[in-house]
Amino acid sequence: MADVPGAGRSFPYVSFLRVYEPLDAFSDAQQLAILEQRTRERRVTEQLDRADALQRITRLVSDPFPHHAQDLVRVLHFPRSNGTTAPFYCPNQLAVRTFLAAESLEQTIRGPLLDVLLPEVAREAHQARLDPETLTESTAKLHTRSATWGVPFAWFVLIHEDDLTEVIDDDGEVHTVRVSVTISECIDRARRAVANLAIAAPELDLLEELTEITEWLETFRRDAVVELDYGPVADLVFPDESPMDVRMGIECLAETDMTGAAAAYRRLASRWVPIRQLARAS
């Protein structure tokens, strides 16, 4: 399939945490949509997603919401213990995610600027396009989380450096790095970290973030797969030792080794603070 026009343009650094489930985890209607897209290459899906985002933000009339386009589905082929691979699926749920993002933006931005970014007529039209029952179900079970200008440290708790890793690069430029692992392992890792932090550092925001992520993961089937998609920020940090640094930092806190914990944090800060400062750069 030919490349999608406009899909190669660069975007701000956005990373994703996705949950993929087997086909029978979805409703009949969702399965039909998945089956229509299951043979499409991941590269093409990402191109379509970027092209659609570009089209929405460059409309003559400000309206960043999706209209009636078919929701994209990502496919992940994950190895099983018997040596074969099985397909897992992650619906983009773009309509619901943009609805929730708009609600969040309304809480942080007021006045004329909000109307410029999200005109009231566009917000009302988008809400009218959403089916209330589908909205409730999708909101309760979002398959995708996103973060701008860096990967949240809590996400690194879920993955280890020896998990299945795919590097997407071209001519020496890393376009993204995707790390995938079973959801059961992610939940176990998160629970151990929560237990350690609850005793050693209950005041840390990381504890609250991990608790919330664990509850989110537990809404999915235990045979699901989790994928951390670095996005274009991977080109600035890969190869990345952040998962090891986060794990060592938590272990040091549990052992009351403040020197080791501080060293792990300094390594993380030196890697990620400069990237997060880009969000405030002019």
Beta strands, then each sheet from edge to edge (+ up, - down):
strand 1: 14-20
strand 2: 73-79
strand 3: 85-91
strand 4: 144-148
strand 5: 164-170
strand 6: 173-182
strand 7: 225-229
sheet 1: 4+ 1- 7+ 6- 5+
sheet 2: 2+ 3-
end
